[in-house]
Amino acid sequence: MKKSWLHSIFAATAILATAVGAAVLTPRELMASANASLNLENMIPLQFGKWKYNPAIGLVTPAEAEYVEDTAELAKRLYSQEIGRSYVDDQGHTVMLLVAYGPVQNYRLKAHRPEVCYAAAGFRVSDKAEIRLPINEAASTLKLARLITQRESRYEPVSYWMRVGNDVSTGIFDNQILRLKYGLKGLIPDGALVRISTVGLPAAQSFALQDDFIRDLLGAISPEARRFLIGGTG
């Protein structure tokens, strides 16, 4: 009887300790408070370098995946702001940009990655790879993912990254590690997805064009906007 009583005490203590630990480790502070006045329309210029805004081509967006259960609702909950634009350079090449922002990037809200978005819209997705793109003369690099999407005659190579808090992610595993990192600090990270794509060009030419666009965009925006897109605390 005494052993049973002691086991009950130990079990109750363990349950209480687990509950207290979970409460202590549950993230409570939103990092998004720093972006309360965020306005993507103003942050991303309509013209920079050799690029000019040209609304001629439609973009694939999360909202197009409405026929997949819960996907549209997830998009609404995950992203508080979103812009999609196409830009043309001085040689007539078109690049499409999607930037989507979410004030909460926690375990309940999985990032709406382009692999999911395009597949839900009927595209075949293949050849995902991760690269480090040099973005300035100081040899700074940006980690990003590349993949190929295709639906019927629409061939669309894609480059993208996700900012989670002050860091950059290119996949599910990265996201989980970063959420744990911030969660242990009691923080709920905000996040942004940045996607660049081109239609109708071979993969090598598409990615070279996208690289130029990314460098030109990051070089043209304010330091605050740059931190918003690629993270960093400096």
C-alpha positions, 0 to 999 in steps of 0.5 A, a space after each residue: 500500500 505504501 509503495 502504491 501511495 509513493 508511486 502516486 505521489 511521484 506520478 503526480 509530481 512528474 505530471 505537475 513538473 511537466 505542466 509547469 515546464 510546458 507553461 514556462 517554455 511556451 512562447 509568449 512574446 510576439 516578435 511581430 510587434 516591431 513590424 506593426 506599421 509594415 506596409 509591403 506596398 510601400 516597402 517594395 519599390 515599383 521601379 529600381 535599377 533596370 526593373 519596372 513594374 509591369 502587371 502583365 502576367 498573373 502570379 500563382 498565389 496561395 489563394 489559388 489552392 482553394 480546392 485543397 482542404 484547409 489550404 485557403 484558410 491556412 493562407 488567410 491565417 498565415 499571411 497578414 499581408 501579401 503582394 504579387 508583382 511582375 517586373 520587366 527589365 530593359 531587355 524585355 525579360 519579365 520576373 515575378 515577385 511574391 512577398 507574403 508576411 505572417 505575424 505568427 510562425 509557430 508550430 500550428 501554422 506551417 509555412 506555405 512553401 512554394 512546393 505546396 502552393 504550386 502542387 495545389 494549383 496543379 503544377 508538377 514540382 521537381 529538382 529542388 536544390 539549395 544554394 548560397 547566392 552572393 548578394 554584394 561585394 562584401 561576399 555576403 550570401 543569401 541561402 535560397 531554394 530553387 525548383 522547377 514547376 510546370 503545368 501544361 505549357 507553363 514552365 516556371 523556375 522558382 527561387 525562394 526563401 523564408 525569413 523566420 524571425 531574424 533567420 532564413 529558412 528554405 525548408 520544413 526542417 529549418 523552420 522547425 529548428 528556428 521555431 524551437 530556437 525562438 521558442 526556448 527564448 519565449 518568442 513567437 517569430 514572425 515570418 516572410 516568404 519571398 518568391 521570385 519566378 520567371 515563365 518561358 525561359 530555360 532554367 539556367 537563364 531563368 535563375 541567372 535573371 532571378 539572381 540579378 533581380 534579387 541583388 538589385 532589389 536588396 541593393 535598392 531598398 532601405 536597411 529596414 526593408 532589407 532586414 524584413 526580407 532577409 533577416 539579421 539584427 544589424 
